[in-house]
Amino acid sequence: MSNGKPEPAVNPLPPVVVALFIAIVVPEAIFSLGASGVIGGPGAVGWRQAGIQTYAFSSDIFDWMMANGVWPGEHLIRFVSYPFVHFSLTHAAIAGVFVLALGKMVAEKFGQWQMLAIFVLSGAFGALVYGLVLNDPYPLGGAFPPDYGLVGAFTYLLWRGLGAVGENQARAFTLIGALLGIQLLFGLIFGGSGDWVADLAGFVAGFGLSFFLAPGGWASIRAKIRHD
Protein backbone atom coordinates (compact mmCIF):
# COMPACT_ATOMS: atom_id res chain seq x y z
CA MET A 1 0.00 0.00 0.00
CA SER A 2 1.25 3.50 -0.85
CA ASN A 3 -0.70 6.67 -0.12
CA GLY A 4 -3.75 4.54 0.44
CA LYS A 5 -3.55 3.02 -3.05
CA PRO A 6 -2.89 -0.68 -3.63
CA GLU A 7 0.29 -1.59 -5.47
CA PRO A 8 -0.35 -3.28 -8.84
CA ALA A 9 0.17 -7.04 -8.85
CA VAL A 10 2.24 -6.72 -12.04
CA ASN A 11 4.44 -3.74 -12.85
CA PRO A 12 2.95 -1.88 -15.83
CA LEU A 13 4.77 -2.12 -19.12
CA PRO A 14 6.58 1.00 -20.35
CA PRO A 15 4.55 2.68 -23.14
CA VAL A 16 7.33 2.24 -25.71
CA VAL A 17 7.26 -1.52 -25.14
CA VAL A 18 3.50 -1.60 -25.55
CA ALA A 19 3.79 0.44 -28.76
CA LEU A 20 6.37 -1.93 -30.24
CA PHE A 21 4.29 -4.96 -29.29
CA ILE A 22 1.21 -3.45 -30.95
CA ALA A 23 3.27 -2.67 -34.06
CA ILE A 24 4.18 -6.36 -34.24
CA VAL A 25 0.75 -7.77 -33.39
CA VAL A 26 -1.51 -5.59 -35.56
CA PRO A 27 0.04 -6.42 -38.97
CA GLU A 28 0.16 -10.10 -38.03
CA ALA A 29 -3.50 -10.05 -36.98
CA ILE A 30 -4.44 -8.46 -40.31
CA PHE A 31 -2.39 -11.00 -42.29
CA SER A 32 -3.75 -13.98 -40.33
CA LEU A 33 -7.38 -12.86 -40.47
CA GLY A 34 -7.03 -12.14 -44.15
CA ALA A 35 -5.50 -15.54 -44.89
CA SER A 36 -8.35 -17.18 -42.94
CA GLY A 37 -10.95 -15.34 -45.01
CA VAL A 38 -12.33 -13.46 -42.01
CA ILE A 39 -11.61 -10.05 -43.54
CA GLY A 40 -10.71 -8.69 -46.95
CA GLY A 41 -12.29 -11.27 -49.21
CA PRO A 42 -10.33 -13.55 -51.59
CA GLY A 43 -7.63 -10.95 -52.25
CA ALA A 44 -6.65 -10.89 -48.59
CA VAL A 45 -4.89 -14.24 -48.97
CA GLY A 46 -1.99 -12.41 -50.60
CA TRP A 47 -1.67 -9.62 -48.04
CA ARG A 48 1.25 -11.22 -46.19
CA GLN A 49 3.20 -11.80 -49.38
CA ALA A 50 2.52 -8.24 -50.50
CA GLY A 51 3.70 -6.94 -47.12
CA ILE A 52 6.90 -8.98 -47.37
CA GLN A 53 7.59 -7.73 -50.89
CA THR A 54 7.03 -4.11 -49.86
CA TYR A 55 8.50 -3.89 -46.36
CA ALA A 56 10.85 -6.84 -45.73
CA PHE A 57 14.59 -6.33 -46.23
CA SER A 58 15.83 -7.67 -49.56
CA SER A 59 19.49 -8.45 -50.24
CA ASP A 60 18.80 -8.28 -53.97
CA ILE A 61 17.42 -4.74 -53.68
CA PHE A 62 20.29 -3.78 -51.37
CA ASP A 63 22.83 -5.09 -53.90
CA TRP A 64 21.08 -3.12 -56.65
CA MET A 65 21.23 0.07 -54.58
CA MET A 66 24.92 -0.51 -53.81
CA ALA A 67 25.76 -1.20 -57.46
CA ASN A 68 23.91 1.83 -58.82
CA GLY A 69 24.48 4.29 -56.00
CA VAL A 70 20.75 4.93 -55.84
CA TRP A 71 18.98 4.93 -52.46
CA PRO A 72 15.20 5.34 -52.87
CA GLY A 73 13.32 6.05 -49.65
CA GLU A 74 10.83 3.27 -50.43
CA HIS A 75 13.69 0.78 -50.12
CA LEU A 76 15.70 2.46 -47.35
CA ILE A 77 12.64 2.19 -45.12
CA ARG A 78 13.06 -1.58 -45.25
CA PHE A 79 15.92 -1.27 -42.75
CA VAL A 80 13.41 -0.24 -40.07
CA SER A 81 10.16 -1.74 -41.38
CA TYR A 82 11.17 -5.39 -41.76
CA PRO A 83 10.91 -6.19 -38.01
CA PHE A 84 7.15 -5.64 -38.22
CA VAL A 85 6.51 -8.07 -41.09
CA HIS A 86 6.58 -11.72 -40.02
CA PHE A 87 6.32 -14.95 -41.96
CA SER A 88 3.83 -16.69 -39.68
CA LEU A 89 1.74 -16.28 -36.55
CA THR A 90 4.25 -18.30 -34.53
CA HIS A 91 7.11 -16.16 -35.81
CA ALA A 92 5.32 -12.98 -34.69
CA ALA A 93 4.22 -14.45 -31.36
CA ILE A 94 7.75 -15.42 -30.30
CA ALA A 95 9.14 -12.06 -31.41
CA GLY A 96 6.40 -10.25 -29.49
CA VAL A 97 7.11 -12.17 -26.30
CA PHE A 98 10.78 -11.21 -26.57
CA VAL A 99 9.81 -7.55 -26.89
CA LEU A 100 7.56 -7.71 -23.84
CA ALA A 101 10.06 -9.52 -21.62
CA LEU A 102 13.40 -8.01 -22.61
CA GLY A 103 12.00 -4.66 -23.74
CA LYS A 104 10.45 -4.08 -20.32
CA MET A 105 13.70 -4.87 -18.55
CA VAL A 106 15.87 -2.75 -20.84
CA ALA A 107 13.43 0.20 -20.81
CA GLU A 108 13.33 0.18 -17.02
CA LYS A 109 17.13 0.05 -16.69
CA PHE A 110 18.16 2.26 -19.62
CA GLY A 111 15.14 4.48 -20.24
CA GLN A 112 12.40 4.25 -22.84
CA TRP A 113 14.05 6.28 -25.61
CA GLN A 114 17.32 4.42 -25.09
CA MET A 115 15.50 1.10 -25.36
CA LEU A 116 13.80 2.24 -28.57
CA ALA A 117 17.15 3.37 -30.00
CA ILE A 118 18.68 -0.03 -29.26
CA PHE A 119 15.73 -1.80 -30.90
CA VAL A 120 15.74 0.33 -34.06
CA LEU A 121 19.51 0.62 -34.54
CA SER A 122 20.17 -3.06 -33.78
CA GLY A 123 17.56 -4.04 -36.35
CA ALA A 124 19.02 -1.72 -38.98
CA PHE A 125 22.56 -2.97 -38.30
CA GLY A 126 21.37 -6.57 -38.50
CA ALA A 127 19.87 -5.91 -41.94
CA LEU A 128 23.02 -4.11 -43.09
CA VAL A 129 25.27 -7.02 -42.11
CA TYR A 130 22.80 -9.49 -43.63
CA GLY A 131 22.97 -7.59 -46.91
CA LEU A 132 26.75 -7.19 -46.88
CA VAL A 133 27.75 -10.69 -45.75
CA LEU A 134 25.20 -12.85 -47.52
CA ASN A 135 23.93 -12.98 -51.06
CA ASP A 136 20.69 -14.59 -49.94
CA PRO A 137 17.61 -13.99 -52.11
CA TYR A 138 15.39 -14.94 -49.18
CA PRO A 139 13.96 -11.75 -47.62
CA LEU A 140 14.72 -10.81 -44.04
CA GLY A 141 11.64 -10.21 -41.94
CA GLY A 142 10.57 -10.30 -38.32
CA ALA A 143 11.73 -8.70 -35.09
CA PHE A 144 14.36 -11.27 -34.12
CA PRO A 145 17.43 -9.12 -35.05
CA PRO A 146 16.27 -6.12 -32.93
CA ASP A 147 15.14 -8.57 -30.24
CA TYR A 148 18.68 -9.89 -30.20
CA GLY A 149 19.76 -6.28 -29.79
CA LEU A 150 17.74 -6.26 -26.57
CA VAL A 151 19.47 -9.51 -25.60
CA GLY A 152 22.73 -7.64 -26.15
CA ALA A 153 21.62 -4.85 -23.81
CA PHE A 154 20.53 -7.39 -21.19
CA THR A 155 23.88 -9.15 -21.57
CA TYR A 156 25.63 -5.82 -20.99
CA LEU A 157 23.75 -5.41 -17.71
CA LEU A 158 24.81 -8.89 -16.61
CA TRP A 159 28.38 -8.32 -17.79
CA ARG A 160 28.68 -5.06 -15.88
CA GLY A 161 27.04 -6.55 -12.79
CA LEU A 162 29.38 -9.54 -12.74
CA GLY A 163 32.38 -7.24 -13.17
CA ALA A 164 31.25 -5.10 -10.26
CA VAL A 165 31.38 -8.07 -7.88
CA GLY A 166 34.55 -9.58 -9.33
CA GLU A 167 32.87 -12.56 -10.97
CA ASN A 168 33.72 -14.11 -14.33
CA GLN A 169 32.11 -11.74 -16.85
CA ALA A 170 32.09 -14.40 -19.56
CA ARG A 171 29.08 -15.92 -17.79
CA ALA A 172 27.01 -12.99 -19.07
CA PHE A 173 27.14 -14.47 -22.57
CA THR A 174 25.45 -17.72 -21.57
CA LEU A 175 22.04 -16.55 -22.83
CA ILE A 176 23.20 -15.56 -26.32
CA GLY A 177 25.15 -18.80 -26.58
CA ALA A 178 22.07 -20.83 -25.68
CA LEU A 179 19.82 -18.89 -28.08
CA LEU A 180 22.20 -19.27 -31.01
CA GLY A 181 22.70 -22.94 -30.16
CA ILE A 182 18.95 -23.57 -30.21
CA GLN A 183 18.65 -21.64 -33.47
CA LEU A 184 21.44 -23.69 -35.05
CA LEU A 185 19.82 -26.93 -33.88
CA PHE A 186 16.45 -25.97 -35.34
CA GLY A 187 18.18 -24.94 -38.56
CA LEU A 188 19.88 -28.33 -38.85
CA ILE A 189 16.65 -30.22 -38.15
CA PHE A 190 14.11 -28.16 -40.08
CA GLY A 191 16.32 -26.18 -42.45
CA GLY A 192 16.54 -22.43 -42.50
CA SER A 193 18.02 -19.31 -44.04
CA GLY A 194 21.00 -17.25 -43.02
CA ASP A 195 18.98 -14.87 -40.88
CA TRP A 196 21.08 -15.94 -37.89
CA VAL A 197 23.71 -13.56 -39.32
CA ALA A 198 21.31 -10.64 -38.80
CA ASP A 199 20.43 -11.92 -35.33
CA LEU A 200 24.08 -12.10 -34.27
CA ALA A 201 24.75 -8.65 -35.74
CA GLY A 202 21.75 -7.30 -33.84
CA PHE A 203 23.17 -8.73 -30.62
CA VAL A 204 26.58 -7.15 -31.25
CA ALA A 205 24.94 -3.79 -31.98
CA GLY A 206 22.79 -3.95 -28.85
CA PHE A 207 25.75 -4.85 -26.66
CA GLY A 208 27.94 -2.14 -28.18
CA LEU A 209 25.27 0.57 -28.00
CA SER A 210 24.78 -0.20 -24.32
CA PHE A 211 28.20 1.28 -23.53
CA PHE A 212 26.82 4.63 -24.68
CA LEU A 213 23.12 4.37 -23.79
CA ALA A 214 23.21 2.71 -20.38
CA PRO A 215 22.93 5.09 -17.39
CA GLY A 216 26.39 6.50 -16.77
CA GLY A 217 27.80 4.63 -19.74
CA TRP A 218 28.98 7.61 -21.77
CA ALA A 219 30.41 9.31 -18.67
CA SER A 220 32.33 6.12 -17.87
CA ILE A 221 33.77 6.00 -21.39
CA ARG A 222 34.89 9.64 -21.21
CA ALA A 223 36.48 9.05 -17.82
CA LYS A 224 38.37 6.03 -19.12
CA ILE A 225 39.59 7.98 -22.17
CA ARG A 226 40.84 10.81 -19.96
CA HIS A 227 42.53 8.36 -17.61
CA ASP A 228 44.31 6.62 -20.47
N, C-alpha and C positions, 0 to 999 in steps of 0.2 A: 504494500500500500504506500502511496506517495501523494501527499496533499489530498488525502481522502479519495483518491482515484485508484482503482485496481490496476496492477501492472498487467500488460498483455501476456498471455500464455506463450506466444511466439513473437519474437522481435519482428517488427514490420520490415518489409523489404525496402531498400532505398529506391526512390522513384526511377533512377536511371536503369536499375536492374529490371524493374517492372516493364519499363518502356522497351528495353531490348528483348525481353521475353515475349511481349506482345508483337513486336516486329518479326519475331520468328514464327509465332503461333498463327497469326492472322493469315499470311500467305499460304501456309500449309493447310489451314482449315479450308480456304477457298479452293485450293488445288484438290484436296481430298473430297470435298463435297461435290465439286464439279465432276471428278472422275467417277463418283458414285451415282451421278445423274440427279442429285438432289437439287442442284441449282445450275443454271446456265444452259440447259438443253444439251443436245448432242455435241455441239461445238466445244462444250466445257471439258470434254475428255482431253483435249490437246492443250489446256491451259498450262499445265506443269511444263510440258516441253517448250511451249512458247516462252514461259518465264525463264527457263534455263538458257534458251537461245539468246534472250535479250539481256539478262542480268548476270548469268554465271560468268566466271572468268574463263577465257579461252586462250590457250597457248598459241593457237593458230593466228588469232587476231593480234595477240601481243607480238608475235614474230613479224606479222605484216606491218604493224606500227613501227617496230624497230627498224625494219628494212627500208621503209619509205620515209621515216622521220615525220610521220603524220600522227597526231594524237587527238582524235575526235573525242569530245566530251562524252558522247554516247557509249564509247568503249572504255574511257578512263574510269567512268563510274563503276565499272565492273569490279575494280579493286576494292570497293567498299559495299557493293550491293550483293556480291555473291554469297556472303554469309547468311542471307535471308531467303535464299532459294535452295530448298532441299530436294533430295531425290526420292524420298519416301516419308511416310508418317513416322516410322521408327527412327529414321535419320534425324528428323526435326525434334522428336521427343527427347532423344538422348542429348542433343545439342542444347535444348531448352533447359533441361535439368542441370547441365553443367553451368549455364549462365546463372540460374537461380542460386546454386550452391556456392560456386566459386566467386561469382559476381558480387554476391552479398558480402562475402568475407573481405574481398579486395576493396570494395567500395567503403566498407566500414573502417578499414585500416588505412587506406590511401586517400580516400575522398572520392566523391561521385564523379567529378570531371576527370580526375586522374584515372579512375577505373575505365571510364569511357574511352579515354585516350589510348590506354593499353589495349582495349578490345579492338578499336578501329585500326590503330597503327600496326598491331600484331597481325591482324587479318590482311592488311595491305602488303606487309612485308612477306607474309606467307605466300600470297599470290605472286609477288615479284620473283621470289626464289623459285617457285614452281614453274614460272614462265622461263626463267633464265637457265635452270638446271635441266629441266625435262623438255622433251619435244613430244609431249603427250597430247594427242588430239582429244582425249576425254576431258570434258569441261570440269572445272573445279567449282564446287558448290557446297553450301552448308557452313555452319558456324564452328566447325571443329578447329580450324587454324586460329581464329581469335580466342576460342575457348582454351586452346593450349597456351595462348598468351597469358590468360588468367592463371593457368597452371604455373607458368613461369613466374608470375608475380607472387603466387602463394609459395612457390619454392624459394623465392628470395626471402620472404618472411621467415621461413624455416631456417634457411641458411644463415641469416643474420642472427636469429635467436640462438642457434646452436653455437655460433661463434662467440656470442656474448657470454655463454656459460662454459666456454672452453671445450665443447664437445666436437666430435668429428663432423665437419660441415658437409662432407660427402653424403651423409645420411639424408640430407635435404632432397637429394635427387632420386630417392627411392620411388616416389610417385610417378615421375615422368618415365623412369625406367620400366615400371610395371605397365603403364599405359601403352608405351611403344611396344613392349613385349606382347601384350594382348592383341594389339593391332596387327603385329607381324604374324602372330599365330592364326588369327582370323583370315589374314590375307593368304597364308599358305593353304588353309583348309578350303576357303570359299572363293579364293581369287580376289583380286582387287587392283586398283590403279595406284599410281605413284603419289596419291594425295598425302601420304605420310611425310613427304618432303615438305609440303606446306605446313603440316602440323608441327613438325620439328622446328621449322623456321619461325613459326608463330611463338613457340615456346622460347626460343632464343631471344626473339624481340621482346617478349613480355618480361623475361628475366633481366635483360639489359636495360630496358626502360625503367625498371623499378629502381635502379640506382639513382635516377634523376627525379622520379615521381613519388617515391616513398617519402613519408614525413621525415625531414631532416636529411634526405639523401643527397640533394644538391649541395647543401652546406657541408656535409661530410666530405664530398668529393673536392670542393674548393679548399677545405682545410688540409686534406691530404696533399693536394697539389702544392700549396704554400709550404707545407712541411718538407716536401721533397725538394 
